[in-house]
């Protein structure tokens, strides 16, 4: 999607406690909703199902430190959580995507929150 369209809507991936993996979309009822709204819908849907899930990932096209990046928030029900960023630049004249270096770090839990 990024190479073809230059962007993508946020989406989630859920790993069921029994093992199956499924994609999770965030329909807000709008044709082109703001990403923040889509992320909220995805997060709400995953929190609602948290008791039946083992792990989740939430993927978004973001702007960070003045650069575009793919952000993946990973969370496991047993406590591990991290964010991975993959910066990218669109090549001129639609010649694809140039990816930078991955960066990762611990992050706060959103699905199995302890707050």
C-alpha positions in Angstrom: 0.0 0.0 0.0 2.8 2.4 0.9 4.6 1.8 -2.4 1.4 1.8 -4.5 -0.5 4.7 -2.8 2.1 6.6 -0.9 0.2 6.0 2.4 -2.0 3.6 4.2 -4.7 3.6 6.9 -3.8 2.3 10.3 -4.6 -1.3 11.0 -4.2 -3.9 13.7 -3.1 -7.5 13.9 -4.4 -9.7 16.7 -3.0 -13.1 17.8 -5.8 -15.1 19.4 -5.0 -17.0 22.6 -5.6 -20.2 20.6 -3.2 -19.2 17.9 -5.0 -17.8 14.8 -3.9 -14.4 13.5 -6.4 -11.8 12.1 -6.3 -8.3 10.7 -8.3 -5.6 12.5 -9.6 -2.6 10.7 -11.0 0.6 12.2 -14.1 1.7 10.4 -15.3 5.1 11.6 -18.1 5.5 9.1 -16.2 8.1 7.1 -14.6 7.7 3.7 -11.3 9.4 4.7 -11.2 9.6 8.5 -8.3 11.1 10.5 -5.8 8.4 11.4 -6.3 9.3 15.1 -9.9 8.3 14.9 -9.1 5.0 13.2 -6.4 4.3 15.8 -9.0 4.9 18.5 -11.5 2.5 17.0 -8.8 -0.2 16.6 -7.6 0.2 20.1 -11.1 0.1 21.5 -11.9 -3.1 19.5 -8.7 -4.8 20.7 -9.3 -3.8 24.4 -12.8 -5.2 24.2 -11.3 -8.6 23.1 -8.2 -8.4 25.3 -9.2 -11.4 27.4 -9.2 -13.7 24.3 -6.0 -12.4 22.8 -2.4 -13.3 23.3 -0.7 -10.4 21.5 -1.5 -7.4 19.2 0.2 -5.0 16.8 -1.1 -1.7 15.7 0.5 -0.3 12.5 0.3 3.3 11.4 1.9 5.7 8.9 3.2 8.5 11.1 5.2 11.7 11.0 8.0 11.7 13.6 10.9 14.1 14.0 10.0 15.7 10.7 10.2 12.3 8.8 7.6 9.9 7.7 7.7 6.5 9.3 5.9 3.2 9.7 5.1 2.8 13.4 4.3 -0.7 14.8 3.2 -0.9 18.5 3.6 -4.4 19.8 2.0 -5.7 23.0 1.8 -9.1 24.7 -0.8 -9.9 27.4 2.0 -11.1 29.7 3.6 -7.6 29.9 6.0 -7.0 27.0 5.3 -3.9 24.9 7.5 -2.0 22.4 7.3 0.4 19.5 9.2 -0.1 16.3 9.8 2.8 13.8 10.9 2.4 10.2 11.5 5.8 8.7 11.0 6.2 4.9 11.2 8.7 2.1 9.2 8.6 -1.1 11.5 8.6 -4.1 11.0 11.2 -6.8 8.6 10.6 -9.7 6.9 7.6 -8.0 10.0 5.4 -8.1 9.2 3.6 -4.9 10.1 4.0 -1.2 13.6 4.3 0.4 13.6 2.9 3.9 15.8 4.1 6.8 17.1 2.3 9.8 14.8 0.6 12.3 14.5 2.0 15.8 12.8 0.3 18.7 12.1 1.0 22.3 9.8 0.1 25.2 6.5 1.8 25.3 3.4 2.0 27.6 0.7 -0.6 27.4 -2.6 0.4 25.7 -4.5 -2.8 25.4 -3.6 -4.6 28.6 -3.1 -1.3 30.6 -2.2 -1.5 34.2 -3.5 2.1 34.8 
